[in-house]
Amino acid sequence: MKLLGKKIRLLRHQKGWSQEDVSIQLGISIPAFSKIETGITDINLSRLEQICKLFELTIVQMLTFTNPEEDQKYLSELDLTNQKLAERNLEVIDLQKKVIDLYEKIRHI
């Protein structure tokens, strides 16, 4: 639930809303909404539907929503890892060539 709370907080910040703004729209107290954002309180389905409607998202969109900045961070890490892997593959190919060359030299002796 903490991840869902973080998503809700991010969406709230993107809208420029305070916790008070959202709590009023949801008809709950500020501390109750704060507990939702921090993951202290589990969200039931009707509350989740209410929150999704407020942010104009479906439940599926809310549950699969990711922060583009975090996505970019993971993509950057993935690109870096793929680059390192490609470099290691080139090193392996170079070493294989050297082994074959050495084998050919030994075979002809």
MARBA-3410 file (N, C-alpha, C, O; in Angstrom, 1 decimal):
109
0.8,-1.2,0.0,0.0,0.0,0.0,0.9,1.3,0.0,0.4,2.3,-0.4 ~ 2.1,1.2,0.5,2.9,2.3,0.5,3.2,2.8,-0.9,3.2,4.1,-1.2 ~ 3.3,1.9,-1.9,3.6,2.3,-3.3,2.3,3.1,-3.8,2.5,4.1,-4.5 ~ 1.2,2.6,-3.5,-0.1,3.3,-4.0,-0.2,4.7,-3.3,-0.5,5.6,-4.0 ~ 0.2,4.8,-2.1,0.2,6.1,-1.4,1.1,7.0,-2.1,0.8,8.2,-2.2
2.3,6.5,-2.4,3.3,7.4,-3.1,2.8,7.9,-4.5,3.0,9.0,-4.8 ~ 2.1,7.0,-5.2,1.5,7.4,-6.4,0.4,8.5,-6.2,0.4,9.4,-7.0 ~ -0.4,8.3,-5.2,-1.4,9.3,-4.9,-0.8,10.6,-4.6,-1.2,11.7,-5.0 ~ 0.3,10.6,-3.8,1.0,11.8,-3.4,1.6,12.5,-4.7,1.4,13.7,-4.8 ~ 2.2,11.7,-5.5,2.7,12.3,-6.8,1.6,12.9,-7.6,1.8,14.0,-8.1
0.5,12.2,-7.8,-0.6,12.8,-8.5,-1.1,14.1,-7.9,-1.4,15.1,-8.6 ~ -1.2,14.1,-6.6,-1.7,15.3,-5.9,-0.7,16.5,-6.1,-1.1,17.6,-6.4 ~ 0.6,16.2,-6.1,1.6,17.2,-6.3,1.5,17.7,-7.7,1.6,18.9,-8.0 ~ 1.3,16.8,-8.7,1.2,17.2,-10.1,0.0,18.1,-10.3,0.1,19.0,-11.2 ~ -1.1,17.9,-9.6,-2.2,18.8,-9.7,-2.0,20.1,-8.9,-2.8,21.1,-9.1
-1.0,20.2,-8.0,-0.8,21.3,-7.2,-1.8,21.4,-6.1,-2.0,22.5,-5.5 ~ -2.3,20.3,-5.6,-3.3,20.3,-4.5,-2.6,20.0,-3.2,-1.6,19.3,-3.2 ~ -3.1,20.6,-2.2,-2.7,20.3,-0.8,-3.4,19.0,-0.3,-4.4,18.6,-0.9 ~ -2.9,18.5,0.8,-3.7,17.4,1.4,-5.1,17.8,1.8,-6.0,17.1,1.8 ~ -5.2,19.1,2.3,-6.5,19.6,2.7,-7.4,19.6,1.5,-8.6,19.3,1.6
-6.9,20.1,0.3,-7.7,20.1,-0.9,-8.3,18.8,-1.2,-9.5,18.7,-1.5 ~ -7.5,17.8,-1.2,-7.9,16.4,-1.5,-8.9,15.9,-0.4,-9.9,15.2,-0.8 ~ -8.5,16.1,0.8,-9.3,15.5,1.9,-10.7,16.1,1.8,-11.7,15.4,2.1 ~ -10.8,17.4,1.5,-12.2,18.0,1.4,-13.0,17.4,0.3,-14.1,17.1,0.4 ~ -12.3,17.2,-0.9,-13.0,16.6,-2.0,-13.4,15.1,-1.8,-14.4,14.6,-2.3
-12.6,14.4,-0.9,-12.9,13.0,-0.6,-13.9,12.9,0.6,-14.5,11.9,0.9 ~ -14.1,14.0,1.3,-15.0,14.0,2.5,-14.4,13.3,3.7,-15.1,12.7,4.5 ~ -13.0,13.4,3.8,-12.4,12.8,5.0,-11.5,13.8,5.6,-11.2,14.9,5.1 ~ -10.9,13.5,6.8,-10.1,14.4,7.5,-8.7,14.4,6.8,-8.3,13.5,6.1 ~ -7.9,15.5,7.1,-6.6,15.6,6.6,-5.7,14.5,7.1,-5.0,13.8,6.4
-5.8,14.2,8.5,-5.0,13.0,9.0,-5.3,11.7,8.3,-4.5,10.9,8.1 ~ -6.6,11.5,8.0,-7.0,10.3,7.3,-6.4,10.2,5.9,-5.9,9.1,5.5 ~ -6.4,11.3,5.2,-5.8,11.3,3.9,-4.3,11.1,4.0,-3.7,10.4,3.2 ~ -3.7,11.7,5.0,-2.3,11.6,5.2,-1.9,10.1,5.4,-0.9,9.7,4.9 ~ -2.7,9.4,6.1,-2.4,8.0,6.4,-2.6,7.2,5.1,-1.9,6.2,5.0
-3.4,7.6,4.2,-3.5,6.9,2.9,-2.2,7.1,2.1,-1.7,6.2,1.6 ~ -1.8,8.4,2.1,-0.6,8.7,1.3,0.7,8.0,1.9,1.6,7.6,1.1 ~ 0.7,7.9,3.2,1.9,7.2,3.8,1.8,5.7,3.8,2.8,5.1,4.2 ~ 0.7,5.2,3.5,0.5,3.7,3.4,0.2,3.1,4.8,0.2,1.9,5.0 ~ -0.1,4.0,5.8,-0.5,3.5,7.1,-1.9,2.9,7.0,-2.2,1.9,7.7
-2.8,3.5,6.3,-4.2,3.0,6.1,-4.3,2.3,4.8,-4.0,2.8,3.7 ~ -4.9,1.1,4.8,-5.2,0.4,3.6,-6.4,1.1,3.0,-7.3,1.6,3.7 ~ -6.5,1.1,1.6,-7.6,1.7,0.9,-8.5,0.6,0.5,-8.2,-0.3,-0.2 ~ -9.8,0.8,0.8,-10.8,-0.1,0.3,-11.2,0.2,-1.1,-10.8,1.3,-1.6 ~ -11.9,-0.6,-1.7,-12.2,-0.4,-3.2,-13.1,0.8,-3.4,-12.8,1.5,-4.4
-14.0,1.1,-2.5,-14.8,2.3,-2.8,-14.0,3.6,-2.6,-14.2,4.5,-3.3 ~ -13.1,3.6,-1.7,-12.2,4.8,-1.5,-11.3,4.9,-2.7,-11.0,6.0,-3.2 ~ -10.8,3.8,-3.2,-9.9,3.8,-4.3,-10.6,4.3,-5.6,-10.1,5.1,-6.3 ~ -11.9,3.9,-5.7,-12.7,4.4,-6.9,-12.9,5.9,-6.7,-12.8,6.6,-7.7 ~ -13.1,6.4,-5.5,-13.3,7.8,-5.3,-12.0,8.6,-5.6,-12.1,9.6,-6.2
-10.9,8.1,-5.2,-9.6,8.7,-5.5,-9.3,8.7,-7.0,-8.9,9.7,-7.5 ~ -9.6,7.6,-7.6,-9.4,7.5,-9.1,-10.2,8.5,-9.8,-9.8,9.2,-10.8 ~ -11.5,8.6,-9.4,-12.4,9.6,-10.0,-11.9,11.0,-9.9,-11.9,11.8,-10.8 ~ -11.4,11.3,-8.7,-10.8,12.6,-8.4,-9.7,13.0,-9.3,-9.5,14.1,-9.8 ~ -8.8,12.0,-9.6,-7.6,12.2,-10.5,-7.9,11.8,-11.9,-7.0,11.8,-12.7
-9.1,11.5,-12.2,-9.6,11.2,-13.6,-8.8,10.0,-14.1,-8.3,10.1,-15.3 ~ -8.7,8.9,-13.3,-8.0,7.7,-13.7,-8.9,6.5,-13.5,-9.8,6.6,-12.6 ~ -8.7,5.5,-14.2,-9.4,4.2,-13.9,-8.6,3.5,-12.8,-7.4,3.9,-12.5 ~ -9.1,2.5,-12.2,-8.4,1.8,-11.2,-7.2,1.1,-11.8,-6.1,1.1,-11.1 ~ -7.3,0.6,-13.0,-6.2,0.0,-13.6,-5.1,1.0,-13.8,-3.9,0.7,-13.6
-5.4,2.2,-14.3,-4.4,3.2,-14.5,-3.8,3.6,-13.2,-2.5,3.8,-13.2 ~ -4.5,3.7,-12.2,-4.0,4.1,-10.9,-3.0,3.0,-10.4,-1.9,3.3,-9.9 ~ -3.4,1.7,-10.5,-2.5,0.6,-10.0,-1.3,0.4,-10.9,-0.3,-0.2,-10.4 ~ -1.4,0.8,-12.2,-0.2,0.6,-13.0,0.6,1.9,-13.3,1.6,1.9,-14.0 ~ 0.1,3.0,-12.8,0.7,4.3,-13.0,2.1,4.3,-12.4,2.4,3.8,-11.3
3.1,4.9,-13.2,4.4,5.0,-12.7,4.9,6.4,-12.9,4.4,7.1,-13.8 ~ 5.9,6.8,-12.1,6.4,8.1,-12.2,7.4,8.1,-13.4,8.4,7.3,-13.4 ~ 7.2,9.0,-14.4,8.1,9.0,-15.6,9.6,9.3,-15.2,10.5,8.7,-15.9 ~ 9.8,10.0,-14.1,11.2,10.3,-13.7,11.8,9.0,-13.2,13.0,8.7,-13.5 ~ 11.1,8.2,-12.5,11.6,6.9,-12.0,11.8,5.9,-13.2,12.8,5.2,-13.3
10.8,6.0,-14.1,11.0,5.1,-15.3,12.2,5.5,-16.1,13.0,4.6,-16.5 ~ 12.5,6.8,-16.2,13.7,7.2,-16.9,15.0,6.8,-16.2,15.9,6.4,-16.8 ~ 14.9,6.8,-14.8,16.1,6.3,-14.0,16.3,4.9,-14.3,17.5,4.4,-14.5 ~ 15.3,4.1,-14.3,15.4,2.6,-14.6,15.9,2.4,-16.0,16.7,1.5,-16.2 ~ 15.4,3.1,-16.9,15.8,3.0,-18.3,17.3,3.3,-18.5,18.0,2.7,-19.2
17.7,4.4,-17.8,19.1,4.8,-17.9,20.0,3.7,-17.3,21.0,3.4,-17.8 ~ 19.6,3.1,-16.2,20.3,2.0,-15.5,20.3,0.8,-16.5,21.4,0.1,-16.6 ~ 19.2,0.5,-17.1,19.1,-0.6,-18.1,20.0,-0.3,-19.3,20.7,-1.3,-19.7 ~ 20.1,0.9,-19.8,20.9,1.2,-20.9,22.4,1.0,-20.5,23.2,0.5,-21.3 ~ 22.8,1.5,-19.3,24.1,1.4,-18.9,24.5,-0.1,-18.7,25.6,-0.5,-19.1
23.6,-0.9,-18.1,23.9,-2.3,-18.0,24.0,-3.0,-19.3,24.9,-3.9,-19.5 ~ 23.1,-2.7,-20.3,23.2,-3.3,-21.6,24.6,-2.9,-22.3,25.1,-3.7,-23.0 ~ 25.0,-1.6,-22.1,26.3,-1.2,-22.7,27.4,-2.0,-22.1,28.3,-2.4,-22.8 ~ 27.4,-2.2,-20.8,28.5,-2.9,-20.1,28.5,-4.4,-20.6,29.5,-5.0,-20.8 ~ 27.3,-4.9,-20.8,27.2,-6.3,-21.3,27.7,-6.4,-22.7,28.4,-7.4,-23.0
27.4,-5.5,-23.5,27.9,-5.5,-24.9,29.5,-5.4,-24.9,30.1,-6.1,-25.7 ~ 30.0,-4.5,-24.0,31.5,-4.4,-23.9,32.1,-5.8,-23.4,33.1,-6.2,-24.0 ~ 31.5,-6.4,-22.5,32.0,-7.7,-22.0,31.9,-8.8,-23.1,32.8,-9.6,-23.2 ~ 30.8,-8.7,-23.9,30.7,-9.7,-25.0,31.8,-9.5,-26.0,32.4,-10.4,-26.5 ~ 32.2,-8.2,-26.3,33.3,-7.9,-27.2,34.6,-8.5,-26.6,35.5,-9.0,-27.3
34.8,-8.3,-25.3,36.0,-8.8,-24.7,36.1,-10.3,-24.8,37.1,-10.9,-25.0 ~ 34.9,-11.0,-24.6,34.9,-12.5,-24.7,35.2,-12.9,-26.1,36.0,-13.9,-26.3 ~ 34.7,-12.2,-27.1,35.0,-12.6,-28.5,36.5,-12.4,-28.8,37.1,-13.2,-29.4 ~ 37.0,-11.3,-28.3,38.5,-11.0,-28.5,39.3,-12.1,-27.8,40.3,-12.6,-28.4 ~ 38.9,-12.5,-26.6,39.7,-13.6,-25.9,39.5,-14.9,-26.7,40.5,-15.7,-26.8
38.3,-15.2,-27.2,38.1,-16.4,-28.0,39.0,-16.5,-29.2,39.6,-17.5,-29.5 ~ 39.2,-15.3,-29.9,40.0,-15.2,-31.0,41.5,-15.5,-30.6,42.2,-16.2,-31.4 ~ 41.9,-15.0,-29.5,43.3,-15.2,-29.1,43.5,-16.7,-28.7,44.5,-17.2,-29.1 ~ 42.5,-17.3,-28.1,42.6,-18.7,-27.8,42.7,-19.6,-29.1,43.6,-20.5,-29.2 ~ 41.9,-19.2,-30.1,42.0,-19.9,-31.4,43.3,-19.7,-32.0,43.9,-20.7,-32.6
43.8,-18.5,-32.0,45.1,-18.2,-32.6,46.2,-19.0,-31.9,47.1,-19.6,-32.6 ~ 46.2,-19.0,-30.6,47.2,-19.8,-29.8,47.1,-21.3,-30.2,48.1,-22.0,-30.3 ~ 45.9,-21.8,-30.3,45.7,-23.2,-30.6,46.3,-23.5,-32.0,46.9,-24.6,-32.2 ~ 46.0,-22.6,-32.9,46.5,-22.8,-34.3,48.1,-22.8,-34.3,48.7,-23.6,-34.9 ~ 48.7,-21.9,-33.5,50.2,-21.9,-33.4,50.7,-23.2,-32.8,51.7,-23.7,-33.3
50.1,-23.6,-31.7,50.5,-24.9,-31.1,50.4,-26.1,-32.0,51.2,-26.9,-32.0 ~ 49.3,-26.1,-32.7,49.0,-27.2,-33.6,50.0,-27.3,-34.7,50.3,-28.4,-35.2 ~ 50.5,-26.2,-35.2,51.5,-26.2,-36.3,52.9,-26.4,-35.8,53.8,-26.5,-36.7 ~ 53.2,-26.5,-34.5,54.5,-26.7,-34.0,54.9,-28.2,-34.1,56.0,-28.5,-33.7
END
